[in-house]
Amino acid sequence: MTQRFAISVDWDDYGHPIGNVPALDDCTATGRDMEEMLDRLEEEVRLQLIDRGEIGGDIELVCYDIWIV
């Protein structure tokens, strides 16, 4: 079963993307580019789900809010 999480993406002052999963408290990640940020954010989601005992399948991150600078 695939668990889907909507994410919000913004950019910091250095142009690095910052991803946030509003459905999970304090679930954010940053990277030098979108690919690195998404990898880190997916790992953060996995860790939070493991802590809750809710992991059980694939994770899909779905962008719903991207700010273009």
Residue pairs with C-beta under 8 A, 6 or more apart in sequence:
1 56
1 57
1 58
2 57
2 58
2 59
2 60
3 49
3 56
3 57
3 58
3 59
3 60
4 59
4 60
4 61
4 62
5 21
5 23
5 24
5 45
5 59
5 60
5 61
5 62
6 21
6 22
6 23
6 62
6 63
6 64
6 65
7 19
7 20
7 21
7 22
7 41
7 61
7 62
7 63
7 64
7 65
8 19
8 20
8 22
8 63
8 64
8 65
8 66
9 17
9 18
9 19
9 20
9 34
9 37
9 63
9 65
9 66
9 67
10 17
10 18
10 20
10 67
11 17
11 18
11 67
11 69
12 18
12 30
15 69
16 30
16 31
16 32
16 33
16 37
17 30
17 31
17 33
17 34
17 37
18 28
18 29
18 30
18 37
19 28
19 29
19 30
19 37
19 38
19 40
19 41
19 61
20 27
20 28
21 27
21 28
21 41
21 44
21 45
21 61
24 45
24 48
27 41
27 44
27 45
27 48
28 41
28 44
29 37
29 40
29 41
29 43
29 44
30 37
30 40
31 37
31 38
31 39
31 40
38 61
41 61
42 59
42 61
45 59
45 61
46 55
46 59
49 55
49 59
